[in-house]
Amino acid sequence: MKKILLALFCFCSVTVFAQDSITIGSKHHIFSKALNEERNFWIYLPPDYNNTKFAPAKYPVVYLLDAESNFHSFTGLQQSLAKGPYAMIPQMIVVGITNTNRTRDLTPTEANRQAFFDKNKKMFNQSGGNKNFIAFLEKELRPYIDKKYRTSGYNVLNGHSFGGLTATNILLNHTKLFNSYVIIDPSLWWDNEIMIKKADSIFNGKDFEHSSIYVAMANKINIPQDTTTDMARGIRKFEKLLKEKKPKNLRWSFKYYENEDHGTIPIPAEYDGLRFIFKEHLVQVKQAVQDPSLVENQYKKLSADTGFTFIPSESYLDWMGNYCLDNEKTDQAIFFFKLSEKYYPKSKNVYFSLEKAYIKIGNKSLANETAQKILQLK
């Protein structure tokens, strides 16, 4: 009897304490002809992506280098910044690219110089494969993501250290591959500052066509024969070029992080970088409730800043409209719902909300007309 009771207790305990798992992404892979190997990448989809309440929308994409190091932190950061009516950035798809041979893929040239952390020169013997890695991004991964997911066409590249070196290389030589870049403590010392030399020339005449870059620099403690000392020098030279050359149609910001070192800088820099790129995204909710036209005006500023047309999400407009409706601001509510109809005319939810608003103000004719639109949608 005691054994039976013990078994029942264990069964009940398992039943009570069993939990569903929390998933932040999914793992994928494709074979890369450019790299001649299988490449793994992780995908994070924003909360609204599979929300059937709203019409299917398209999303910007962040390509995250060194995903095994920062996928968890970056996706959490991105989701927090894009949450609710006070969202500071848009909801985005995140593509985290994991490494196979990091030095090979993320360095633009072969280099023989010995680094203080690579006494046997093994790392440098495998360098210089950045061209093939960029071909993988441009001709294989980007097309795959754009085909499989609802992407808007706005793309961000996030790279730290060698990843920042790669981001700089792409900015200079493959500018249109991404719209904006978060370049974190980049290894611009590489190969006698080859990227600095290229930037010195390219910045003179290239039109960057509304690209945005955020450059972050960590604090460095000087160590004899330490390439990180050269790293600081290289990053400062890059900053100086940005100031002096004023590259055409390149929107940029630079920040020195006195309290962060090379290992701790990614999270604060990613936060600041996203805030800089989408500086005009945040709409002041209390003001917009009084004057809903502020929303479109704000998104016009965001679009002008980024050189790309951004529109408010349906979930945001729906929240604002219902908030106004609940607070007896029916005119403002109808404005938000009509704005939602303008951008998402195939969404049943838009018309359900409009019908509710028209019923509240006693306009049966418009309510019936809106109800008919719902029936016409499949």
RODO-2510 file (C-alpha; in nm, 4 decimals, decimal comma):
residues 378
     n   res          X          Y          Z
     1     m     0,0000     0,0000     0,0000
     2     k     0,2818     0,2368     0,0853
     3     k     0,4453     0,1644    -0,2515
     4     i     0,1206     0,2405    -0,4345
     5     l     0,0780     0,5692    -0,2463
     6     l     0,4390     0,6619    -0,3190
     7     a     0,3874     0,5899    -0,6888
     8     l     0,0701     0,8000    -0,6938
     9     f     0,2505     1,0820    -0,5150
    10     c     0,5346     1,0756    -0,7675
    11     f     0,2876     1,0717    -1,0561
    12     c     0,0929     1,3667    -0,9121
    13     s     0,4148     1,5571    -0,8470
    14     v     0,5257     1,5117    -1,2062
    15     t     0,1829     1,6204    -1,3276
    16     v     0,1743     1,9300    -1,1088
    17     f     0,5273     2,0461    -1,1774
    18     a     0,5526     1,9627    -1,5487
    19     q     0,6088     2,2811    -1,7494
    20     d     0,5989     2,3822    -2,1129
    21     s     0,9338     2,4908    -2,2530
    22     i     1,0113     2,8479    -2,3578
    23     t     1,1463     2,8729    -2,7116
    24     i     1,3287     3,1807    -2,8380
    25     g     1,4346     3,0509    -3,1752
    26     s     1,4871     2,7583    -3,4098
    27     k     1,7977     2,6014    -3,5640
    28     h     1,8456     2,5755    -3,9417
    29     h     2,1199     2,4861    -4,1868
    30     i     2,1992     2,5123    -4,5567
    31     f     2,4903     2,3896    -4,7631
    32     s     2,7064     2,6800    -4,8793
    33     k     2,8700     2,6434    -5,2188
    34     a     3,0704     2,9607    -5,1515
    35     l     3,2224     2,8074    -4,8365
    36     n     3,1937     2,4411    -4,9409
    37     e     3,0435     2,3389    -4,6086
    38     e     2,7210     2,3081    -4,4119
    39     r     2,6355     2,6320    -4,2314
    40     n     2,4129     2,6563    -3,9268
    41     f     2,2059     2,9578    -3,8313
    42     w     1,9413     3,0339    -3,5717
    43     i     1,6150     3,2171    -3,6346
    44     y     1,4164     3,4349    -3,3944
    45     l     1,0713     3,5480    -3,5055
    46     p     0,9034     3,8493    -3,3403
    47     p     0,5860     3,8050    -3,1297
    48     d     0,3490     3,9343    -3,3991
    49     y     0,4913     3,7164    -3,6761
    50     n     0,2548     3,4223    -3,6151
    51     n    -0,0226     3,6172    -3,4437
    52     t    -0,3297     3,5339    -3,6525
    53     k    -0,5236     3,8268    -3,5075
    54     f    -0,3325     4,0608    -3,7367
    55     a    -0,2712     4,0588    -4,1100
    56     p     0,0616     3,9001    -4,2151
    57     a     0,3237     4,1769    -4,2102
    58     k     0,6812     4,2049    -4,3328
    59     y     0,9710     4,2608    -4,0933
    60     p     1,3242     4,4041    -4,0953
    61     v     1,5999     4,1483    -4,0422
    62     v     1,9058     4,1628    -3,8165
    63     y     2,1975     3,9409    -3,9181
    64     l     2,3921     3,8592    -3,6047
    65     l     2,7514     3,7362    -3,6313
    66     d     2,8962     3,5110    -3,3580
    67     a     2,5476     3,3890    -3,2710
    68     e     2,6710     3,1247    -3,0273
    69     s     2,7964     3,4107    -2,8072
    70     n     2,5118     3,6614    -2,8253
    71     f     2,1912     3,5139    -2,9713
    72     h     2,0179     3,4806    -2,6338
    73     s     2,1083     3,8284    -2,5121
    74     f     2,0411     4,0018    -2,8430
    75     t     1,7001     3,8479    -2,9027
    76     g     1,5954     3,9332    -2,5479
    77     l     1,7189     4,2875    -2,5930
    78     q     1,5444     4,3215    -2,9274
    79     q     1,2151     4,1906    -2,7945
    80     s     1,2271     4,4228    -2,4938
    81     l     1,3010     4,7306    -2,7053
    82     a     1,0234     4,6452    -2,9529
    83     k     0,7560     4,5725    -2,6930
    84     g     0,4245     4,7520    -2,6591
    85     p     0,3130     5,1060    -2,7410
    86     y     0,6412     5,2518    -2,6151
    87     a     0,8480     5,0451    -2,8604
    88     m     1,1796     5,2103    -2,9390
    89     i     1,2539     4,9885    -3,2395
    90     p     1,0398     4,7807    -3,4768
    91     q     0,9815     4,4105    -3,4236
    92     m     1,2448     4,2279    -3,6270
    93     i     1,3510     3,8841    -3,7421
    94     v     1,6944     3,7887    -3,6070
    95     v     1,9235     3,5567    -3,8030
    96     g     2,2088     3,4380    -3,5846
    97     i     2,5031     3,2977    -3,7816
    98     t     2,7190     3,0493    -3,5927
    99     n     3,0879     2,9969    -3,6691
   100     t     3,2808     2,7089    -3,8204
   101     n     3,6161     2,8799    -3,8785
   102     r     3,5786     3,2299    -3,7377
   103     t     3,9173     3,3715    -3,8320
   104     r     3,8944     3,2415    -4,1864
   105     d     3,5478     3,3840    -4,2444
   106     l     3,5750     3,7173    -4,0663
   107     t     3,9143     3,8453    -4,1865
   108     p     3,9508     4,0149    -4,5269
   109     t     4,3111     3,9250    -4,6035
   110     e     4,5816     3,6779    -4,5145
   111     a     4,8098     3,8227    -4,2517
   112     n     5,1338     3,6923    -4,1048
   113     r     5,1590     3,9258    -3,8106
   114     q     5,1595     3,7447    -3,4785
   115     a     4,8994     3,8468    -3,2214
   116     f     4,9779     3,8383    -2,8514
   117     f     4,7017     3,5786    -2,7989
   118     d     4,8147     3,3528    -3,0865
   119     k     5,1691     3,2513    -3,0068
   120     n     5,1766     2,9619    -3,2523
   121     k     5,0295     3,1623    -3,5429
   122     k     4,7667     2,8938    -3,6025
   123     m     4,4928     3,1525    -3,6290
   124     f     4,6727     3,3664    -3,8843
   125     n     4,7532     3,0678    -4,1043
   126     q     4,3790     3,0274    -4,1675
   127     s     4,2898     3,3899    -4,2335
   128     g     4,1616     3,5795    -4,5349
   129     g     3,8340     3,4065    -4,6288
   130     n     3,6064     3,7074    -4,5844
   131     k     3,5336     3,7278    -4,9589
   132     n     3,3772     3,3817    -4,9616
   133     f     3,1864     3,4487    -4,6399
   134     i     3,0388     3,7678    -4,7861
   135     a     2,9405     3,5704    -5,0974
   136     f     2,7627     3,3252    -4,8659
   137     l     2,5720     3,6127    -4,7041
   138     e     2,4853     3,7827    -5,0311
   139     k     2,4121     3,4945    -5,2675
   140     e     2,2951     3,2180    -5,0355
   141     l     2,1788     3,3164    -4,6873
   142     r     2,0044     3,6464    -4,7680
   143     p     1,8067     3,4969    -5,0609
   144     y     1,7113     3,1974    -4,8446
   145     i     1,5825     3,4196    -4,5627
   146     d     1,3968     3,6518    -4,8011
   147     k     1,2286     3,3563    -4,9697
   148     k     1,1328     3,1644    -4,6561
   149     y     1,0260     3,4537    -4,4318
   150     r     0,8218     3,7724    -4,4657
   151     t     1,1050     4,0234    -4,4849
   152     s     1,0594     4,3952    -4,5514
   153     g     1,3891     4,4571    -4,7302
   154     y     1,5522     4,6497    -4,4444
   155     n     1,8584     4,4634    -4,3141
   156     v     2,0922     4,5257    -4,0212
   157     l     2,4354     4,3667    -3,9673
   158     n     2,5674     4,3319    -3,6119
   159     g     2,9348     4,2432    -3,5664
   160     h     3,1820     4,2482    -3,2764
   161     s     3,5641     4,2300    -3,2942
   162     f     3,6442     4,0301    -3,6118
   163     g     3,2713     4,0574    -3,6790
   164     g     3,3114     4,4349    -3,6651
   165     l     3,6002     4,4059    -3,9105
   166     t     3,3710     4,2130    -4,1461
   167     a     3,0942     4,4709    -4,1023
   168     t     3,3400     4,7475    -4,1940
   169     n     3,4534     4,5565    -4,5022
   170     i     3,0930     4,5087    -4,6173
   171     l     3,0090     4,8724    -4,5476
   172     l     3,2967     4,9895    -4,7648
   173     n     3,2799     4,7387    -5,0475
   174     h     2,9282     4,5899    -5,0471
   175     t     2,7337     4,8810    -4,9031
   176     k     2,3893     4,7862    -5,0339
   177     l     2,4006     4,4402    -4,8800
   178     f     2,2789     4,5941    -4,5533
   179     n     2,0985     4,9173    -4,4701
   180     s     2,2634     4,9687    -4,1331
   181     y     2,5533     4,8363    -3,9302
   182     v     2,6294     4,7994    -3,5598
   183     i     3,0095     4,7813    -3,5499
   184     i     3,1330     4,6883    -3,2035
   185     d     3,4993     4,7250    -3,1057
   186     p     3,6134     4,6239    -3,4564
   187     s     3,9564     4,4687    -3,5155
   188     l     4,0650     4,7448    -3,7517
   189     w     4,4297     4,6780    -3,6641
   190     w     4,4125     4,3749    -3,8935
   191     d     4,6795     4,3504    -4,1656
   192     n     4,8423     4,6835    -4,0907
   193     e     4,5060     4,8608    -4,0753
   194     i     4,4062     4,7622    -4,4272
   195     m     4,0422     4,8647    -4,3732
   196     i     4,1483     5,2078    -4,2488
   197     k     4,3509     5,2567    -4,5660
   198     k     4,0563     5,1494    -4,7807
   199     a     3,8197     5,3770    -4,5900
   200     d     4,0557     5,6715    -4,6390
   201     s     4,0136     5,6316    -5,0135
   202     i     3,6518     5,5155    -5,0363
   203     f     3,5138     5,7880    -4,8092
   204     n     3,6280     6,0491    -5,0609
   205     g     3,3716     5,9775    -5,3289
   206     k     3,1329     5,6950    -5,2419
   207     d     2,7628     5,7637    -5,1973
   208     f     2,6451     5,5508    -4,9049
   209     e     2,2799     5,6034    -4,9972
   210     h     2,1356     5,6601    -4,6486
   211     s     2,3253     5,3815    -4,4758
   212     s     2,3503     5,4096    -4,0971
   213     i     2,6401     5,2902    -3,8831
   214     y     2,6970     5,2825    -3,5094
   215     v     3,0586     5,2358    -3,3994
   216     a     3,1350     5,1354    -3,0408
   217     m     3,4793     5,1371    -2,8824
   218     a     3,5742     4,9626    -2,5564
   219     n     3,8247     5,0821    -2,3000
   220     k     4,1728     4,9408    -2,3519
   221     i     4,4465     4,8817    -2,0970
   222     n     4,7866     4,9057    -2,2623
   223     i     4,9841     4,5825    -2,2533
   224     p     5,3265     4,5529    -2,4211
   225     q     5,3024     4,3927    -2,7669
   226     d     4,9246     4,3665    -2,7319
   227     t     4,7248     4,4019    -3,0538
   228     t     4,4375     4,5484    -2,8553
   229     t     4,6470     4,8635    -2,8220
   230     d     4,6584     4,8743    -3,2013
   231     m     4,2837     4,8076    -3,2013
   232     a     4,2176     5,1284    -3,0084
   233     r     4,4428     5,3207    -3,2432
   234     g     4,2684     5,1789    -3,5478
   235     i     3,9191     5,2553    -3,4198
   236     r     4,0171     5,6133    -3,3380
   237     k     4,1594     5,6531    -3,6875
   238     f     3,8298     5,5301    -3,8309
   239     e     3,6400     5,7817    -3,6175
   240     k     3,8719     6,0579    -3,7370
   241     l     3,8066     5,9647    -4,0998
   242     l     3,4319     5,9786    -4,0424
   243     k     3,4661     6,3270    -3,8937
   244     e     3,7013     6,4633    -4,1571
   245     k     3,5725     6,2960    -4,4729
   246     k     3,2028     6,3303    -4,3937
   247     p     3,1058     6,0397    -4,6233
   248     k     2,8138     6,1221    -4,8499
   249     n     2,4732     6,0080    -4,7205
   250     l     2,6286     5,8063    -4,4390
   251     r     2,4531     5,8591    -4,1063
   252     w     2,6853     5,7621    -3,8251
   253     s     2,7450     5,7752    -3,4529
   254     f     3,0474     5,6837    -3,2414
   255     k     3,0682     5,6115    -2,8689
   256     y     3,3577     5,5303    -2,6386
   257     y     3,2594     5,3007    -2,3502
   258     e     3,4911     5,3899    -2,0658
   259     n     3,3463     5,1290    -1,8290
   260     e     3,3433     4,8369    -2,0746
   261     d     3,6241     4,6200    -2,2054
   262     h     3,6390     4,4128    -2,5239
   263     g     3,4437     4,1278    -2,3659
   264     t     3,1691     4,3257    -2,1927
   265     i     3,0881     4,5857    -2,4575
   266     p     2,8488     4,3933    -2,6890
   267     i     2,5274     4,4212    -2,4842
   268     p     2,5381     4,7971    -2,4081
   269     a     2,6639     4,8694    -2,7596
   270     e     2,3868     4,6635    -2,9202
   271     y     2,1294     4,8494    -2,7134
   272     d     2,2697     5,1882    -2,8075
   273     g     2,3223     5,0861    -3,1687
   274     l     1,9610     4,9813    -3,2172
   275     r     1,8411     5,2980    -3,0449
   276     f     2,0560     5,5086    -3,2785
   277     i     1,9454     5,3359    -3,5983
   278     f     1,5781     5,3651    -3,5051
   279     k     1,6069     5,6951    -3,3212
   280     e     1,2767     5,8287    -3,4560
   281     h     1,0742     5,5125    -3,3946
   282     l     0,9386     5,5953    -3,0506
   283     v     0,6063     5,7830    -3,0527
   284     q     0,5056     5,9624    -2,7342
   285     v     0,1861     5,7791    -2,6472
   286     k     0,0179     6,0465    -2,4358
   287     q     0,0749     6,3098    -2,7016
   288     a    -0,0399     6,0782    -2,9814
   289     v    -0,3638     6,0047    -2,7946
   290     q    -0,4402     6,3764    -2,8101
   291     d    -0,3136     6,4196    -3,1670
   292     p    -0,3013     6,0898    -3,3629
   293     s    -0,1436     6,2622    -3,6654
   294     l     0,1832     6,2595    -3,4690
   295     v     0,2180     5,8887    -3,5501
   296     e     0,2425     5,9333    -3,9258
   297     n     0,4671     6,2358    -3,8815
   298     q     0,7005     6,0349    -3,6583
   299     y     0,7225     5,7511    -3,9091
   300     k     0,8002     5,9990    -4,1846
   301     k     1,0983     6,1131    -3,9749
   302     l     1,2062     5,7530    -3,9214
   303     s     1,1809     5,6834    -4,2941
   304     a     1,3808     5,9960    -4,3790
   305     d     1,6507     5,8986    -4,1265
   306     t     1,6888     5,5450    -4,2544
   307     g     1,6208     5,6002    -4,6240
   308     f     1,3568     5,3278    -4,6061
   309     t     0,9779     5,3445    -4,5778
   310     f     0,8615     5,2335    -4,2332
   311     i     0,4981     5,2142    -4,1267
   312     p     0,3438     5,1585    -3,7824
   313     s     0,2561     4,7990    -3,7017
   314     e    -0,1044     4,6868    -3,6948
   315     s    -0,0665     4,5717    -3,3340
   316     y     0,0493     4,9211    -3,2334
   317     l    -0,2368     5,0973    -3,4129
   318     d    -0,4850     4,8467    -3,2715
   319     w    -0,3582     4,9074    -2,9178
   320     m    -0,3729     5,2846    -2,9587
   321     g    -0,7229     5,2735    -3,1080
   322     n    -0,8624     5,0517    -2,8346
   323     y    -0,6926     5,2575    -2,5650
   324     c    -0,8636     5,5675    -2,7008
   325     l    -1,1947     5,3840    -2,7277
   326     d    -1,1726     5,2688    -2,3655
   327     n    -1,1037     5,6270    -2,2575
   328     e    -1,3977     5,7794    -2,4456
   329     k    -1,1805     5,9355    -2,7161
   330     t    -1,3804     5,7902    -3,0043
   331     d    -1,2650     6,0369    -3,2705
   332     q    -0,9030     5,9520    -3,2002
   333     a    -0,9867     5,5815    -3,1879
   334     i    -1,1486     5,5951    -3,5308
   335     f    -0,8457     5,7857    -3,6628
   336     f    -0,6137     5,5034    -3,5505
   337     f    -0,8420     5,2333    -3,6892
   338     k    -0,8717     5,4160    -4,0234
   339     l    -0,4940     5,4502    -4,0315
   340     s    -0,4712     5,0785    -3,9713
   341     e    -0,7132     5,0215    -4,2582
   342     k    -0,4894     5,2329    -4,4832
   343     y    -0,1852     5,0155    -4,4137
   344     y    -0,3554     4,6780    -4,3548
   345     p    -0,6680     4,6718    -4,5746
   346     k    -0,6868     4,2907    -4,5739
   347     s    -0,7043     4,2555    -4,1977
   348     k    -1,0384     4,1467    -4,0529
   349     n    -0,9279     4,2761    -3,7160
   350     v    -0,9138     4,6322    -3,8526
   351     y    -1,2789     4,6199    -3,9529
   352     f    -1,3908     4,4499    -3,6321
   353     s    -1,2330     4,7396    -3,4429
   354     l    -1,3882     4,9994    -3,6734
   355     e    -1,7301     4,8374    -3,6431
   356     k    -1,7008     4,8461    -3,2658
   357     a    -1,6118     5,2166    -3,2750
   358     y    -1,9007     5,3043    -3,5076
   359     i    -2,1450     5,1150    -3,2863
   360     k    -2,0155     5,3065    -2,9856
   361     i    -2,0896     5,6430    -3,1499
   362     g    -2,4257     5,5181    -3,2734
   363     n    -2,3490     5,5265    -3,6457
   364     k    -2,5356     5,2133    -3,7604
   365     s    -2,4849     5,2899    -4,1312
   366     l    -2,1040     5,2909    -4,1073
   367     a    -2,1110     4,9938    -3,8707
   368     n    -2,3127     4,7900    -4,1236
   369     e    -2,0869     4,9023    -4,4092
   370     t    -1,7823     4,7913    -4,2122
   371     a    -1,9454     4,4577    -4,1283
   372     q    -1,9908     4,3949    -4,5005
   373     k    -1,6183     4,4483    -4,5570
   374     i    -1,5483     4,1747    -4,3023
   375     l    -1,7684     3,9339    -4,4958
   376     q    -1,5879     4,0178    -4,8203
   377     l    -1,2507     3,9211    -4,6732
   378     k    -1,1565     3,5559    -4,6901
***
